[in-house]
Amino acid sequence: MKLSIFGTGYVGLVTGACLADVGHDVICVDVNQAKIDSLKLGGIPIYEPGLESVVKSNVAQGNLRFTTSAEEAVQHAEVIYIAVGTPPDEDGSADLQYVMAVGKTIGQLMNSYKVVVNKSTVPVGTADKVTEVMQQALNDRNSTAEFDVVSNPEFLKEGAAVADFMRPDRIVIGTSSDFAESIMREVYAPFNRNHEKIIVMDVRSSELTKYAANCMLATKISFMNEMSNIAERVGADIENVRKGIGSDPRIGYHFIYAGCGYGGSCFPKDVQALARTSAQFGYESKILNAVENVNNKQKEKLFEMICKHYGVWDKAEKGETKDILKGKTFALWGLAFKPNTDDMREAPSRVLMEQLWAAGAKVQAYDPEAMDETQKIYGDRATLSLLGTKEGAVRDANALVIITEWKAFKVLDYAFAKSNLKDSVIFDGRNIFDQASMKREGITYYSIGRG
């Protein structure tokens, strides 16, 4: 089938590459000429395991092309995906200007029937808005071309997006058009062979399903972080609690790890957006607001632990943070918001680094993939050193802070850490290490919710 994808960001590029990989004829379009030129030469703008090989293979086979020409993309395809960004607006609601712009462009350029697929994460009612803007564009040029707008949310995990797309748990399609449904079933037939994965529903339910899924997962994380704070105060170990409740099949083990907060492009944005959508319809979502508040507070947990260790929490608690950690250097392991990505959007590392700098401290950091992204965000500064190895980050630092649970960080050379950390202290934001081992090795060790 001939498909076009508007947007070559995380969702658009993965979607285009994976659809091309099963034999569809795909064009990806973006307004960013430099990005398109780079993609044509084999450059991949994001780190995602397996994506580079899929893109290069399908470009070589001719199944996947890149262009800046919206007209070429619209004329090419019967099915057009909208996969552009929906960044949070000032009030936290989703900014739909890019989605609407694509819808208008399609309406201005189409001359035959099209299925327009909202792949971007969008608030309930967006398909209706896209329909309106497309119909207006058609009316303005007296065109009688017909179309259907379909909701088809993505459920991709960063770090496993290619695998998730190729072997989906479910494929949600929101439409009231039998014809559009039949076309979408044809698009996804290669992914639907073993057993029925396609779930067809009305458009608004499909739009809400995406938000509900992400908000449920974010809620589980914030709930466990809330439990970890209770565990600390009552003398319990949240890791034991996790095992105790995770063994209940009604709860399960996924997304119940306490830590230093969630980040990324999805959970923070989607929790905010659904809460704002709810408010627009006259309902205050107290749970969603609490999920966001708990997460924002949890991102400050490591700084609180550091300040308490160094005896300056009384000042920090009053907001008097200037120079309270002056002369201290902190080694950070992990900058990306999660392993297997270079994405630093809403990452807990950013909150901590900015708090440490405000307190007069320096940072020596290492991440297997997010070093370039960190450089791009913060540039050159005397208080930030990006080191090429995890060992390099530790040398001559006062303390080590673990923020992202990369596999490379799960084994610690205790002797090296003890001899290189001036204060022999580790702050573990992901509960990677064993408390007894740390005590035995003479390292002061702080973790999340473990008494």
C-alpha positions in Angstrom: 0.0 0.0 0.0 1.1 3.6 -0.6 1.4 5.4 2.7 2.7 8.8 3.8 3.9 9.9 7.2 3.9 13.6 8.2 6.6 14.0 10.8 9.9 12.3 11.2 10.3 12.5 15.0 10.2 9.5 17.3 6.7 8.2 16.4 6.8 9.2 12.7 10.2 7.7 11.9 9.5 4.4 13.8 6.0 4.1 12.2 7.3 4.8 8.7 10.3 2.5 8.9 8.3 -0.4 10.4 5.5 -0.1 7.8 8.1 0.0 5.0 9.7 -3.1 6.5 6.6 -5.2 5.9 6.5 -4.1 2.3 4.4 -1.0 2.2 5.6 1.9 -0.1 6.2 4.7 2.5 7.2 8.4 2.1 8.1 10.4 5.3 7.7 14.1 5.0 9.1 16.8 7.3 9.5 20.6 7.0 13.1 20.4 8.4 15.3 20.2 5.3 18.5 19.4 7.3 16.8 16.4 9.0 15.5 15.1 5.7 18.9 15.5 4.0 20.5 13.6 7.0 17.9 10.8 6.8 18.6 10.4 3.0 22.2 9.9 3.9 21.5 7.4 6.6 21.6 9.7 9.6 19.1 8.8 12.4 18.1 11.8 14.6 17.3 9.7 17.6 18.8 6.7 19.4 16.4 3.7 19.3 17.7 0.1 19.3 17.2 -1.5 15.9 15.8 1.6 14.2 18.9 2.5 12.1 19.1 -0.9 10.5 15.4 -0.9 9.6 15.6 2.6 8.1 18.8 1.9 6.1 17.5 -1.5 4.8 14.2 -0.1 3.5 15.8 3.0 2.0 18.1 0.7 0.1 15.2 -1.5 -1.1 13.2 1.6 -2.1 10.3 1.0 0.3 11.1 4.1 2.4 11.8 7.6 1.1 12.1 11.1 2.7 11.0 14.4 1.3 10.1 18.0 2.3 7.4 18.1 -0.3 3.9 17.9 1.2 2.4 17.8 -2.2 4.5 14.7 -3.1 3.5 13.0 0.1 -0.2 13.7 -0.3 -0.4 12.7 -4.0 1.6 9.5 -3.2 -0.7 8.0 -0.6 -4.2 6.7 0.0 -3.4 6.6 3.8 -1.7 9.6 5.4 -0.5 9.5 8.9 -0.2 12.6 11.1 2.7 12.0 13.5 3.8 15.5 14.3 4.6 16.8 17.8 1.9 17.9 20.3 4.0 19.8 22.9 2.4 21.0 26.1 1.0 24.5 25.9 1.5 27.0 28.7 -1.4 25.6 30.7 -0.3 22.0 30.2 -2.8 21.2 27.5 -1.7 19.7 24.2 -0.7 22.2 21.5 -2.4 21.1 18.3 -1.1 23.7 15.9 1.1 21.3 14.0 -1.6 18.6 13.8 -4.1 21.2 12.5 -1.5 22.6 10.0 -1.0 19.2 8.5 -4.7 18.6 8.3 -5.2 21.9 6.5 -2.3 21.1 4.1 -3.8 17.7 3.2 -7.1 19.3 2.5 -5.4 21.9 0.3 -3.5 19.3 -1.8 -5.7 16.1 -2.0 -7.6 15.3 -5.1 -8.9 11.8 -4.3 -10.2 9.8 -1.3 -7.8 9.7 1.6 -7.7 8.0 5.0 -6.1 10.5 7.4 -4.7 8.8 10.5 -4.1 10.7 13.8 -1.0 8.9 15.1 0.1 11.8 17.3 -1.1 11.7 20.9 -4.0 14.1 20.8 -6.9 15.1 23.1 -10.4 13.7 22.8 -12.2 15.5 20.0 -9.1 16.2 17.8 -10.3 14.0 15.0 -13.4 16.2 14.7 -11.2 19.3 14.6 -9.0 17.8 11.9 -12.1 16.9 9.9 -13.3 20.5 10.2 -10.1 22.0 9.0 -9.7 19.6 6.1 -13.3 20.1 5.0 -12.9 23.9 5.1 -9.7 23.6 3.0 -11.6 21.5 0.5 -14.6 23.9 0.4 -12.3 26.8 -0.1 -11.2 25.3 -3.4 -14.6 23.8 -4.3 -13.2 20.3 -4.2 -15.6 17.3 -3.7 -12.8 14.9 -2.7 -13.8 12.7 0.3 -11.8 11.5 3.3 -12.1 9.8 6.7 -10.1 10.8 9.8 -9.1 7.8 11.9 -7.6 7.6 15.3 -4.8 5.1 15.6 -2.8 5.8 18.8 0.7 4.5 19.2 1.8 2.4 22.2 5.5 2.4 21.8 8.0 2.3 24.6 11.1 4.3 24.1 14.0 1.8 24.0 11.8 -0.9 22.6 9.8 0.9 19.9 10.7 -1.1 16.9 9.9 -4.4 18.7 6.7 -2.9 20.0 5.6 -1.9 16.5 6.5 -5.2 14.9 4.9 -7.3 17.6 2.1 -5.2 19.0 0.0 -6.1 22.0 -3.0 -4.4 20.4 -3.8 -2.2 17.4 -6.5 0.3 18.3 -8.4 1.9 15.4 -11.0 4.5 16.0 -13.5 5.1 13.2 -17.2 4.9 12.3 -16.4 4.3 8.7 -16.6 0.6 7.5 -14.5 1.6 4.4 -11.8 3.3 6.4 -11.7 0.3 8.8 -11.2 -2.1 5.9 -8.3 0.0 4.6 -6.7 0.1 8.1 -7.1 -3.6 8.5 -5.2 -4.0 5.2 -2.4 -1.7 6.4 -2.0 -3.7 9.6 -2.6 -7.2 8.2 1.1 -8.2 8.4 1.1 -7.4 12.1 -2.2 -9.3 12.8 -1.4 -12.8 11.6 -1.0 -14.9 14.8 -4.1 -13.8 16.5 -6.6 -10.9 16.4 -4.9 -7.8 17.7 -7.0 -5.1 16.1 -9.6 -3.4 18.4 -12.0 -1.2 16.5 -13.9 1.4 18.5 -15.4 4.9 18.1 -12.9 7.7 17.5 -13.3 9.5 20.9 -12.8 6.2 22.8 -9.7 5.6 20.8 -8.3 9.0 21.6 -9.0 8.6 25.3 -7.5 5.0 25.3 -4.0 6.4 24.6 -4.2 8.9 27.4 -5.8 6.4 29.8 -3.0 3.9 29.1 -0.1 6.4 29.8 -1.9 7.9 32.8 -2.5 4.5 34.3 1.2 3.6 34.0 2.3 7.0 35.4 -0.1 6.5 38.3 1.5 3.2 39.2 4.9 4.9 39.3 3.7 7.8 41.4 1.8 5.4 43.7 5.0 3.4 44.4 7.0 6.6 44.9 4.3 7.6 47.4 4.7 4.2 49.1 8.4 4.6 49.2 8.1 7.8 51.1 5.8 6.2 53.6 8.2 3.2 53.8 11.1 5.5 54.7 9.1 6.9 57.6 7.8 3.7 59.1 11.1 1.8 58.7 10.0 -0.6 55.9 11.8 -1.5 52.7 10.0 -0.6 49.5 11.8 -3.4 47.6 10.3 -6.0 49.8 6.9 -4.3 49.5 7.2 -4.3 45.7 7.8 -8.1 45.7 4.9 -8.6 48.1 2.4 -6.7 46.0 3.8 -7.6 42.6 3.2 -11.3 43.2 -0.5 -10.5 43.1 -1.6 -11.1 39.5 -4.1 -8.3 39.8 -1.2 -5.9 40.3 1.8 -7.5 38.6 5.4 -6.4 38.6 5.4 -3.9 35.8 5.8 -0.2 36.6 6.0 -0.6 40.4 9.6 0.3 40.9 10.2 3.2 43.2 12.7 5.8 42.1 13.5 9.4 41.4 10.5 10.1 39.2 9.4 9.5 35.6 10.2 11.7 32.6 10.2 11.5 28.8 8.0 12.8 26.1 4.9 10.9 27.1 4.0 10.5 30.7 4.5 14.1 32.0 2.8 15.6 28.9 -0.1 13.2 28.8 -0.9 13.4 32.5 -1.0 17.1 32.2 -3.0 17.1 29.0 -5.7 14.8 30.2 -6.0 16.7 33.5 -6.5 19.9 31.4 -9.0 18.3 29.1 -10.9 17.0 32.1 -11.0 20.5 33.5 -12.2 21.9 30.2 -15.2 19.6 30.5 -15.9 20.8 34.1 -14.3 17.9 36.0 -11.3 18.1 38.3 -9.2 15.0 38.0 -7.8 14.8 41.5 -5.9 11.6 40.8 -4.1 12.9 37.8 -3.2 16.1 39.6 -1.8 14.1 42.4 0.2 11.9 40.1 1.8 14.9 38.6 2.4 16.6 42.0 4.0 13.4 43.4 6.2 13.0 40.4 7.4 16.6 40.5 8.2 16.2 44.2 10.0 12.9 43.6 12.3 14.5 41.1 13.7 16.6 44.0 14.3 13.6 46.2 17.9 13.0 45.3 18.8 16.7 46.0 17.0 16.4 49.4 19.0 13.3 50.2 22.3 15.0 49.2 21.5 18.1 51.3 20.6 16.0 54.3 23.8 14.0 54.1 25.9 17.2 53.9 23.9 18.9 56.7 22.4 21.7 54.7 18.8 20.6 54.3 17.6 23.2 56.9 18.7 25.9 54.4 17.6 24.1 51.3 14.1 23.5 52.8 13.7 27.3 53.2 14.9 27.9 49.6 18.3 29.2 50.7 20.3 27.0 48.3 22.9 29.5 47.0 26.4 28.0 47.5 25.3 25.5 50.1 27.2 22.7 48.2 30.0 24.9 46.9 33.3 23.0 46.5 31.5 19.7 46.0 31.6 17.7 42.8 29.0 15.0 42.0 29.4 12.1 39.6 26.1 11.4 37.8 25.5 8.0 36.2 22.6 8.4 33.7 21.2 11.4 32.0 18.5 10.0 29.8 15.1 9.7 31.4 15.3 5.9 31.0 17.7 3.3 29.6 18.1 2.5 25.9 17.3 6.1 24.7 19.0 9.4 24.4 15.8 11.3 25.3 16.2 13.9 28.1 12.8 15.5 27.9 11.6 15.9 31.5 14.4 13.8 32.7 15.1 13.6 36.5 18.8 14.2 35.8 18.0 17.7 34.5 16.2 18.7 37.7 19.0 17.4 39.9 21.8 19.0 37.8 20.1 22.4 37.9 19.6 22.1 41.7 23.2 21.2 42.2 24.4 24.1 40.1 22.2 26.5 41.9 23.8 25.2 45.1 27.3 25.9 43.8 28.3 22.3 43.0 29.9 20.8 40.0 28.7 17.8 38.0 30.8 15.1 36.2 28.4 13.0 34.2 28.3 9.9 32.0 25.5 8.3 30.0 25.9 5.6 27.3 23.7 7.5 24.8 22.6 10.9 26.0 25.9 12.8 26.1 25.4 14.7 22.9 21.8 15.6 23.9 23.1 16.9 27.2 25.7 19.0 25.4 23.0 20.3 23.1 20.8 21.3 26.0 23.3 22.9 28.3 26.3 23.8 26.1 29.7 24.4 27.5 29.8 25.4 31.2 32.5 25.2 33.8 30.2 23.3 36.2 29.5 20.4 33.8 32.0 17.8 32.6 30.8 15.1 30.3 33.1 12.1 30.7 33.6 9.3 28.3 33.3 6.4 30.8 31.4 5.8 34.0 34.8 5.4 35.8 35.9 8.8 34.5 32.8 10.4 36.0 33.6 8.9 39.4 37.3 10.0 39.6 37.8 12.9 42.1 34.1 13.3 42.7 32.8 13.7 46.3 29.8 11.4 45.7 28.1 9.3 43.1 24.5 9.7 42.1 22.7 7.0 40.0 19.8 8.4 38.1 19.2 6.0 35.1 19.3 2.2 35.5 21.4 1.4 32.4 22.7 -2.2 32.5 26.2 -0.9 32.5 25.6 0.6 35.9 24.4 -2.5 37.6 27.8 -3.8 38.6 30.0 -1.7 40.8 33.7 -2.0 41.5 33.5 -1.3 45.2 37.2 -0.8 45.7 37.4 1.7 42.8 34.4 3.6 44.0 35.7 3.8 47.6 39.2 4.9 46.6 38.0 7.5 44.1 34.9 9.0 45.8 36.3 11.6 48.2 33.4 11.2 50.6 32.7 7.4 49.9 29.0 8.1 49.5 26.5 6.9 46.8 23.0 8.2 46.3 21.0 5.6 44.3 17.9 6.9 42.6 16.9 3.5 41.2 17.6 1.1 44.0 20.1 -0.9 42.0 22.5 -2.0 44.7 22.3 -4.1 47.8 22.4 -2.2 51.1 24.3 -4.9 53.0 27.0 -5.1 50.4 27.5 -1.3 50.6 27.7 -1.4 54.3 30.2 -4.2 54.2 32.4 -2.3 51.8 32.4 0.8 54.0 30.4 2.9 51.5 27.7 5.3 52.8 24.7 4.4 50.7 21.3 6.1 50.3 18.4 4.7 48.2 14.7 5.2 47.7 12.2 4.0 50.3 14.4 1.5 52.0 14.3 2.6 55.6 
